[in-house]
Amino acid sequence: MTLLCADIGNSHTVLGLLEDADVAAEWRVATDERRTSDEWAVMIRGLVGEDLADVDGIAVCATVPSVLHEWREMLARHFGEVRAVVVEPGVRTGIPVLTDNPREVGSDRILNALAAATDFGGPAIVVDFGGTATTFDVVSAQGQYVGGAISPGIELSLAALGRRGAQLREVELVRPRTVIAKNTVEALQSGLVFGVASQVEGIVARMIDELGADPAGVRVIATGYLAALVADECRCFTDAAPWLTLRGLQLVFERNA
């Protein structure tokens, strides 16, 4: 089965073609709330090309309601003959969500937890490095989603510094030469890259302690398109899974198809 998966985030939308458990192709585009359903359809046809004829199903999750509305219209108008599953409250995911209000947990976070529990087992912690937010999601030893944390994303933090700092500006997101920077550009890069790395290590350590788990037995998984920038600076990660959310979409599609 060939499945087209779409993870619609605040900053970017990740599209992937999944065959079995493998990502055969992937693309990342800007999430533009002004883009219409017809424009999304044109973009998807342009990216996927001839492979679109082999797609057996479409799975979608979104954190932007206005974009999800356009996707629903696009699926009905342009891909009505293809089985589609939109991950939202009421859709079976197969993972218990033990939070105060399960309906308010972002679908992408549930999908990350589901994929982690399925492919890595629990206990596990997923750190998703997005541009708008960095999320931490915890899976218990019993395979339950038990909660997590959210902090500002790297791109959002950089943009905020550029807007509010009179003598600061946006810089390229790359690893600086040293932690102790010799110029303003590298000082910003050092604070962002090494600052986020230290934050991740600290939160993960606190989560493991709160779980009462043996640190050696907890899988800590890095995902998200900015993971490559920071993950190597962290000593806590045991695994890297760049397409974890797409894998979660595949699992939910299989449960609901």
N, C-alpha and C positions, 0 to 999 in steps of 0.2 A: 504494500500500500504506500502511495505517495501522498504526503500530507503537507499542505501549506499552512504554516503557523505564523501568527502575527502577535507580537508583544508590543502594545501601544503604550509608550511611557510619556511622561510630561515633556521631555526634551526630544527623544528619538523614538522611532518605531523600528523594531527589528523584525525582519521577515526571514523565514527559513523554509527550505524544502527538506522534509524528513522522510527518509526511506528506512523502514524498520526503526532502529534506534540511532541511526546515523544522520547527521546533517549533511545533505548532499550539496547544498548551496545556501548562502545567507547574504542578506543585504541590510544596511542600516540607513534610514532616511530621516529627515527632520519631521517631527510631529507638528504639523501646521494646522491650527484650528480653522483656518480659512479654506482649507482644501475641501472641495466638494466630493460627493460620492463618485461622480463621473471622473474627476481628476484622479482619485485613488485608483479607480479601475484602469485608467490609462497607464498610470505608473506601474501597477502590478503587471499588466500585460507586457510593458516594456522591459521590466526587470526579469520576469520569469521566462518570457519568450515562449518558445515551442514546448517547453516542459509543462506549461499550463494545461496542455491537453491530457497529460498523464495524471493530473491531480485528482485524487479520489475524495478528498475532504479538506475542509478549512476549519482551523481552530483559532479563536481570537480571545485575547484578554486586553483590557484597556483601563487606564487610570484617568482618562480624559473623557468625560461623558459626551461632550459635543462631537468629538472625533468618533466615538463609538456609534453615535447616532448616524453619522455619514456612512460608517462601515456597514451598519445594518441595512441601510438603503442600498448600498453598493452590492451587498450579498444578494439581496432580493432582486435587483434589477439586472445585474450583470452575471451573477453566478448562481442563479436560482436552481439550476439542475445539480449543483454540487452540495453534498451534505455538509452543513456548517454547524459548529458548536461555539457559542459565545459563553465564556466562563464568567458567571455572575452568581449572586445568591440564588439558591435553589437548584443549581447544577451539581450533580454528584461528582465529588472529587476523590472520595475514597480515603480522606485523611480527617480524623477528628480535630476540630478547632476548639481548643480549650481557652477561650478568651472571654472577657466580659460581654462583648457583643460581636460574635463571629461575622456578622454581615458587614461590619465596617472595616474589616481587614482587607487590604488590597488584594485583588485576585492574583497579581504577579507574585506576591509574597506566599500565598497559599500554594501556588504552583511550584515555587522554589522548594518549599518544604516537602511537598509531595514527591518531587523528583529526587530530592536528597534522601528521603526515607526509603524510596524504592530502590535507588541505585547504590546508596552508600550505607543505609541502615542508620539506626540511632543508638546513642544520642549524637546529634549533629547540630552544627551552627552554620548557617549560610550567610555570607556577607556579600551583598549585591552592590557593586560600585556603579551607581547611575550618576548622571550629570546633575540632576536636581536633588537627589537624596541618596545617602548610603544607608541601606537597611540591613538589620541583623535579625535573623529568624531562627528560632530554636525548635528542634525536633527532639522529643523525649526518647528514651530507650524503647518505649512501647510504640513508637511511630506516630506520636500525636504532635500536633502543632500547639505549642504551649505559650507562645508570645514572642516578643522581640523588642527591638529598639529602632529608632529612626534618627539620623543626624543629617545636617545639611550636606549636599553633594559637593564634589570638588569644583565643578564648573560654576555652581551657584555661589559658592564661597568666593571664588575668584572674581566673578562678576560683581558681587557686593563690595569687595575691596576696591575694585576699579571705580564704582559709582560713588562710594562714600569717602574714599581716601583722596585728599586734595593732590598729593604728589605720587599717587599710585596709579597703576594702569594694568590692563589685562596683559598677560604674558603667555607664551607658549607653555602648554602643560607637558613638561619633560622633567626627567630627574636632573637636579643640579649636580655640579661636580662635588660639592661638599655640603655638610650641614651648616657650617659656619660660612655664610656667604660673604663675598667681597663687593657685591653690587646689589642694587635694588631688585633687578630682575631675578637674580638667583636667590635673593632673600625671600621673595614671594614664592618661588618654586620650592625652596627648602621648607618654608612654613606649611605649604599645602601638602607636598608629597610626604615628608617625614612627620608632619603634624598628624595627618590622617593615619599614617602607618602606626604611630604611637597610640592614637585614639582607638584604632581597631584592636590592637594587642590588649589594651586596657579593658575595653568592653568585653572582648571574648573571654579574658581571664576572669572577670567578674561573673559572667554568665556561667562559666564552667563551675566556679565556686558555688554559685547559687543553686545549680543543679545538684550539687553534691556528688558529681561524677569524677572518675579518675581522668585527669587530663590526657593521659596516654590513650584512653579509649574513646575520646570524642573526635569525630571527624569535623574538621573546620574547612569549609568549601568556599572558594572565591569565585564569583561570577560577576557579570556586568561588563560593559564595554570599556570601562576605565580600570578594570582589575589589573591589567598588565602594567599599568603605571605604578601601582602601589604594592601589589601582592608580594613581589620579590623583596620588599623592604620589611615585610612582616615575618616573624618567626613562628606564627601560630597556625599557618595554613598547612593542611595535610593534603588537600586536593584542589585542583583547578577545573572548573566546568563552565566554559564560556557560554554554552547554550543551555544552561540548566532550565531556564524558563520555557524555552521551546520544547524541551523534553517533558516538562510538566504539562504543557498544552497537549502534547501527543498522548500522554497517559489519560488525561481527562476526556479527550476525544474518544479513545478506545472504550472508556467506561460508559459513554453516552451515545455512541454511534448506533 
